[in-house]
């Protein structure tokens, strides 16, 4: 790691991480008291609109991408990958706005659930295997 990225005091970094974990735990604990069904967990009890849902999905994707090392990839590839990452972050809310209403009407929370409800159970096995193959 280059010297300009290093913390002068490691305890500051550990303290920030500890405080963040305590905040995450508090938010998770308080929200678990209000969540009683799958609809509450996946779609906020259908009480939020498509814009809020899309922004929530974009935030989820961005936080997952951070843990998977996208920040390191951006630092390595620099500007071209930044544009691609911004495009992904913008496209997720847009897709939710376009298709989110029909998915909410079907009560499909995952792609596999949507395919099973739309095309039947045999197609679900094929599509899930295809998704796993793509992830590998």
C-alpha positions as CSV (number, residue, x, y, z in Angstrom):
1,X,0.0,0.0,0.0
2,X,1.4,3.4,-0.9
3,X,2.4,5.6,2.1
4,X,-0.2,8.3,1.3
5,X,-3.1,5.9,1.8
6,X,-1.9,4.5,5.2
7,X,-3.3,5.7,8.4
8,X,-0.9,7.3,10.8
9,X,-2.8,5.7,13.8
10,X,-4.3,2.2,13.3
11,X,-6.6,2.7,16.3
12,X,-8.5,5.5,14.5
13,X,-9.4,3.1,11.7
14,X,-10.4,0.4,14.1
15,X,-12.5,2.8,16.1
16,X,-14.3,4.0,13.0
17,X,-15.0,0.4,12.0
18,X,-16.2,-0.5,15.5
19,X,-18.6,2.5,15.6
20,X,-19.9,1.6,12.2
21,X,-20.6,-2.0,13.3
22,X,-22.4,-0.7,16.4
23,X,-24.6,1.5,14.2
24,X,-25.3,-1.4,11.8
25,X,-26.2,-3.6,14.7
26,X,-28.6,-1.0,16.1
27,X,-30.3,-0.4,12.8
28,X,-30.6,-4.2,12.2
29,X,-31.9,-4.8,15.7
30,X,-34.6,-2.1,15.5
31,X,-35.7,-3.1,12.0
32,X,-36.0,-6.7,13.0
33,X,-38.6,-5.7,15.6
34,X,-40.7,-4.2,12.8
35,X,-40.2,-7.0,10.2
36,X,-42.7,-9.8,10.6
37,X,-43.1,-11.2,7.0
38,X,-41.2,-11.7,3.8
39,X,-43.0,-8.8,2.3
40,X,-41.8,-6.5,5.1
41,X,-38.2,-7.7,4.6
42,X,-38.0,-7.7,0.8
43,X,-40.3,-4.8,-0.2
44,X,-40.9,-2.8,3.0
45,X,-44.4,-4.1,3.3
46,X,-45.2,-2.6,-0.2
47,X,-45.4,0.8,1.5
48,X,-42.6,2.4,-0.5
49,X,-42.8,3.6,-4.1
50,X,-40.8,2.4,-7.1
51,X,-38.3,5.3,-6.9
52,X,-37.4,4.6,-3.3
53,X,-37.3,0.9,-4.1
54,X,-34.9,1.5,-7.0
55,X,-32.6,3.7,-5.0
56,X,-32.5,1.1,-2.2
57,X,-31.6,-1.6,-4.8
58,X,-28.8,0.7,-6.1
59,X,-27.5,1.2,-2.6
60,X,-27.6,-2.5,-2.0
61,X,-25.6,-3.2,-5.2
62,X,-23.1,-0.4,-4.4
63,X,-22.4,-1.8,-0.9
64,X,-22.1,-5.3,-2.2
65,X,-19.7,-4.1,-5.0
66,X,-17.6,-2.4,-2.3
67,X,-17.1,-5.6,-0.4
68,X,-16.3,-7.5,-3.7
69,X,-13.4,-5.1,-4.4
70,X,-14.8,-2.7,-7.0
71,X,-13.0,0.2,-5.3
72,X,-9.7,-1.6,-5.8
73,X,-10.6,-2.3,-9.4
74,X,-11.5,1.4,-10.0
75,X,-8.2,2.5,-8.5
76,X,-6.3,0.1,-10.8
77,X,-8.3,0.8,-14.1
78,X,-9.0,4.4,-13.2
79,X,-11.4,6.5,-15.3
80,X,-13.0,4.0,-17.8
81,X,-14.2,1.7,-15.0
82,X,-15.6,4.6,-13.0
83,X,-17.9,5.4,-15.9
84,X,-19.1,1.8,-16.1
85,X,-19.7,1.7,-12.3
86,X,-21.7,4.9,-12.5
87,X,-23.7,3.5,-15.4
88,X,-24.6,0.4,-13.3
89,X,-25.6,2.5,-10.3
90,X,-28.0,4.6,-12.5
91,X,-29.4,1.6,-14.4
92,X,-30.6,-0.3,-11.4
93,X,-33.2,2.4,-10.3
94,X,-34.2,2.9,-13.9
95,X,-34.9,-0.8,-14.3
96,X,-36.8,-0.8,-11.1
97,X,-38.9,2.1,-12.3
98,X,-39.7,0.3,-15.6
99,X,-40.3,-3.3,-14.3
100,X,-40.7,-2.8,-10.6
101,X,-44.5,-2.3,-10.7
102,X,-45.2,-5.6,-12.5
103,X,-42.8,-7.4,-10.2
104,X,-44.4,-6.0,-7.1
105,X,-47.8,-7.0,-8.5
106,X,-46.6,-10.6,-8.9
107,X,-44.9,-10.4,-5.5
108,X,-41.7,-11.7,-7.0
109,X,-38.8,-10.6,-4.8
110,X,-36.0,-12.5,-6.7
111,X,-35.3,-13.3,-10.3
112,X,-35.8,-17.0,-9.6
113,X,-39.3,-16.3,-8.1
114,X,-40.3,-14.2,-11.1
115,X,-39.3,-16.9,-13.6
116,X,-41.1,-19.6,-11.6
117,X,-44.3,-17.6,-11.4
118,X,-44.1,-16.6,-15.0
119,X,-42.9,-19.7,-16.8
120,X,-43.4,-22.6,-14.3
121,X,-41.1,-24.7,-12.2
122,X,-39.1,-26.6,-14.9
123,X,-37.9,-23.3,-16.4
124,X,-36.7,-22.2,-12.9
125,X,-34.2,-25.0,-12.7
126,X,-32.8,-24.1,-16.1
127,X,-32.6,-20.4,-15.3
128,X,-31.1,-20.9,-11.9
129,X,-28.4,-23.2,-13.3
130,X,-27.7,-20.5,-16.0
131,X,-27.4,-17.8,-13.3
132,X,-25.0,-20.0,-11.3
133,X,-22.9,-20.6,-14.5
134,X,-22.8,-16.9,-15.2
135,X,-21.6,-16.2,-11.6
136,X,-18.8,-18.7,-12.0
